[in-house]
Amino acid sequence: MTRDQIKDVIVEIIQDIDEDADVKSISPDLPLRDQLDLDSMDFLDIVMELRKRYQLQVPEADYPELASLTSCVNYLEPRLKDV
């Protein structure tokens, strides 16, 4: 997957979790939780959806790597390169 495809997947997952989320206004370098008012359950839903779609295990110790859209892409890019 390309960086843009990964970004689109993350945005799509967020939109599925919170239909009211203003995903068009996401600043790529700011924490997603602050911008979209995501709670810990929403965040876990994102992780679980990545697991379901791509059989990708994200260890709890790596959760901080998924803080912003840019950090999500940076973290996921090497893990999804062959998808």
NORJO-V211122 format. One record per residue. PHI is phi in whole degrees, -180 to 180 (* if undefined). PSI is psi in degrees with one decimal (* if undefined). NEAR is the number of other C-alpha atoms within 8 Angstrom. Layout:
# NORJO-V211122
phi:PHI psi:PSI near:NEAR
phi:PHI psi:PSI near:NEAR
This chain:
# NORJO-V211122
phi:* psi:146.8 near:9
phi:-84 psi:167.9 near:7
phi:-60 psi:-41.1 near:8
phi:-66 psi:-38.8 near:6
phi:-65 psi:-41.0 near:8
phi:-64 psi:-44.3 near:12
phi:-59 psi:-44.3 near:11
phi:-63 psi:-38.9 near:8
phi:-63 psi:-45.8 near:8
phi:-61 psi:-45.4 near:11
phi:-62 psi:-41.0 near:9
phi:-63 psi:-43.2 near:8
phi:-63 psi:-44.0 near:10
phi:-60 psi:-44.3 near:12
phi:-62 psi:-38.5 near:11
phi:-66 psi:-36.7 near:7
phi:-75 psi:-40.7 near:9
phi:-134 psi:95.2 near:7
phi:-61 psi:-23.0 near:7
phi:-88 psi:-3.9 near:5
phi:-63 psi:134.7 near:8
phi:-88 psi:77.4 near:7
phi:-69 psi:-21.1 near:8
phi:-70 psi:-21.2 near:4
phi:-99 psi:9.8 near:5
phi:-66 psi:125.9 near:8
phi:-87 psi:124.4 near:7
phi:-63 psi:-22.8 near:7
phi:-105 psi:-0.7 near:8
phi:-97 psi:150.7 near:10
phi:-57 psi:131.1 near:9
phi:-61 psi:-39.1 near:12
phi:-61 psi:-37.2 near:10
phi:-73 psi:-37.5 near:8
phi:-76 psi:-34.7 near:10
phi:-114 psi:3.4 near:8
phi:57 psi:44.3 near:7
phi:-81 psi:135.1 near:11
phi:-95 psi:-179.8 near:7
phi:-64 psi:-33.2 near:6
phi:-68 psi:-39.2 near:7
phi:-62 psi:-42.4 near:9
phi:-62 psi:-43.6 near:10
phi:-64 psi:-33.9 near:8
phi:-63 psi:-37.5 near:9
phi:-63 psi:-47.9 near:12
phi:-61 psi:-43.7 near:9
phi:-66 psi:-36.2 near:8
phi:-68 psi:-37.6 near:9
phi:-62 psi:-39.6 near:11
phi:-64 psi:-45.7 near:11
phi:-65 psi:-45.3 near:8
phi:-75 psi:-38.6 near:7
phi:-124 psi:8.8 near:8
phi:52 psi:39.9 near:7
phi:-102 psi:120.0 near:9
phi:-92 psi:123.9 near:6
phi:-111 psi:108.0 near:8
phi:-64 psi:147.3 near:6
phi:-56 psi:-33.5 near:5
phi:-63 psi:-21.4 near:5
phi:-93 psi:-3.6 near:8
phi:-53 psi:-39.0 near:9
phi:-60 psi:-22.3 near:6
phi:-69 psi:-12.7 near:9
phi:-105 psi:23.6 near:10
phi:-69 psi:-46.6 near:12
phi:-117 psi:169.7 near:12
phi:-63 psi:-42.5 near:15
phi:-64 psi:-43.9 near:8
phi:-68 psi:-33.3 near:11
phi:-60 psi:-48.6 near:13
phi:-63 psi:-44.4 near:11
phi:-61 psi:-40.7 near:8
phi:-71 psi:-42.9 near:10
phi:-82 psi:-26.4 near:9
phi:-53 psi:-52.1 near:12
phi:-68 psi:-24.7 near:7
phi:-82 psi:-22.9 near:8
phi:-113 psi:13.0 near:9
phi:-62 psi:-28.3 near:8
phi:-98 psi:9.5 near:5
phi:-88 psi:* near:5
